Amino acid sequence: MHIGHIPLANRLFAAPMAGVTDRPFRQLCKRLGAGYAVSEMVTSRKDLWNSLKTSRRANHDGEAAPIAVQIAGTDAQMMGEAAAYNIDRGAQIIDINMGCPAKKVCNKWAGSALMQDEPLALQIVEAVVAACAPRNVPVTLKMRTGWCAAERNAVRIARAAEAAGVAMVAVHGRTREQGYKGDAEYTTIAAVKAALRVPVVANGDITSPEKARDVLAATGADAIMIGRAAQGRPWIFREIAHFLATGEHLPAPEVQQAKRWLLEHLHDHYTLYGEFAGVRSARKHIGWAVRALPGGEAFRASMNLLESCDAQVSAVTDWFDELADAHTLLPLHAAAANEDLVELSA
Ligand SMILES: Cc1cc2nc3c(=O)[nH]c(=O)nc-3n(C[C@H](O)[C@H](O)[C@H](O)COP(=O)(O)O)c2cc1C
């Protein structure tokens, strides 16, 4: 599959998640089978571009291609400028955020709220395409099925965006009004797929290889995008790739292998954030990695007491080594594995 002229390794995408899909996490997902991973959203507000948060989000040192950056905002000109700014920092694909339910930019609701104002949504698409086309950078759009149940306008917006030059559309199968409640529906995604010539990506509640197969079949989508189910389980991409190719399940990862992946992730994470911020923001990743494992909840709570990278690394190492004494393969704790997917907190 391609986005514009850019080839992808496969059709398994990591969804953009603010506070989660930073460069270390995207790298991990790509190493473990994701063909594509989109950055956390970068604001279109120029006054924030020099902030530590935004400059980290615009840092792609060592990132495997293609580098895709999501931008968020409500003003067409600012969005065009944000696209150019990120291209100058290495972005090879620019994604427009019309999918995120909770983000104010310049005191206006951005993300999926834009779906309520179709003329503005289209102006933004046109401005971003105008900024990207001369640099040969494809533009993609991430959206929901609509504003609310009575106004599922995804097909209309997707058609207009395609006519304006968008190279791919990803659809999360919920309305903006739903937030993360209820189940994702795939009928609207199938309708978007049927209406467009550019690739369409299905997103929402894909948590297993079987669900991946079923969503691909139900929507006819060119690719699937996985968000929350990859938290703590980034190898879900290779599990799905294997299942789609063979119809069989990969065995669970070895405990020692899962430990190595987590430690590699932590080292990468500390390198980007430094010790103070890195130790704190690593806690959630460690928590997700252990939550489905026996004793994981207690271990997750104990992480809050540790204040240094060394202490975190040795606690994680010891905990997984002890687990490995009892189990060769990761033993998933059924209740925790089935617990509700983590909701948007930021
Ligand atoms: C913590 C979190 C942060 C998110 N941040 C963004 C974001 O910055 N941009 C965006 O388009 N969607 C964002 N999303 C939505 C996801 O990309 C995805 O559409 C949604 O989680 C549904 O997919 P899933 O069921 O596989 O998680 C976020 C979701 C979560 C849980």
The ligand as an ORCA input file, in Angstrom:
! r2SCAN-3c Opt
* xyz 0 1
  C      -4.735      8.569     25.004
  C      -5.268      8.829     23.631
  C      -4.816      9.914     22.909
  C      -5.310     10.163     21.622
  N      -4.800     11.203     20.907
  C      -5.187     11.391     19.622
  C      -4.590     12.398     18.813
  O      -3.700     13.138     19.248
  N      -5.029     12.520     17.539
  C      -6.012     11.715     17.005
  O      -6.376     11.861     15.840
  N      -6.590     10.749     17.754
  C      -6.177     10.571     19.023
  N      -6.713      9.541     19.753
  C      -7.687      8.631     19.102
  C      -6.985      7.404     18.520
  O      -6.118      7.762     17.476
  C      -8.002      6.379     17.999
  O      -8.753      6.984     16.978
  C      -8.962      5.888     19.072
  O      -8.273      5.565     20.273
  C      -9.749      4.650     18.595
  O      -8.882      3.593     18.262
  P      -8.645      2.336     19.282
  O      -9.988      1.790     19.637
  O      -7.788      1.387     18.513
  O      -7.956      2.923     20.498
  C      -6.267      9.304     21.049
  C      -6.725      8.206     21.789
  C      -6.239      7.955     23.057
  C      -6.744      6.751     23.812
*
